[in-house]
Amino acid sequence: MNWRAVIGFELGWLALVYFQHLAMLPVAIYLLWAWWRLPKPRQILVLQLALLGIAIDSVLVLSGVLQFTTTTWLPAWFLLLWCLFALAVVEVFAALLKPLWLAPILGAVGGPLSYLGGAVLSGGQLLMPLGWVSWACLVLIWAGLAAYYGSLNKERLHAQKLA
């Protein structure tokens, strides 16, 4: 278990959600340092996963499933949060989601709960205006994302170790 990555992600997530823009510089420094230490193929994978997450949440904001009170799109701290999460997927989470039947279950529970916790801790910055529809969308999306992240372990991450 990569405890530096687990602790770095958890502290970074909490700092970004609770302090938003005030936490961006220290989290960005940690993120760049950890990303720089990865092999080149994993660096590229982190960028791809961050862009995937940003694209998905952009669609959710544009469709009204998610909403931010300070902006019509995703705030800068939330973009950084996706980069931090993508790093954690590559360093830790993909390996934890090895049983592919378990990945969608964990994603369906953990993903939406992360948004709910973020909504509470963000002081009303993040909202789920459609209620149970927002929740259902997040459950379905995160079940699929977790399955995809789990498949990375078998396909891309192992192939990159050999390269």
Buried (B, 14 or more C-beta within 10 A) or exposed (E): EEEEBBEBBEBBBBBBBEBBEEBBEBBBEBBEEBBEEBEEBBBBBBBEBBEBBBEBBBEBBEEEBBBBEEEEEBBBBBBBBBBBBBBBBBBBBBBBBEEEEBBBEBBBBEBBEBBBBBBEBBEEBBEBEBEEEBBEBBBBBBBBBBBBBBBBBEEBBEEBEEE
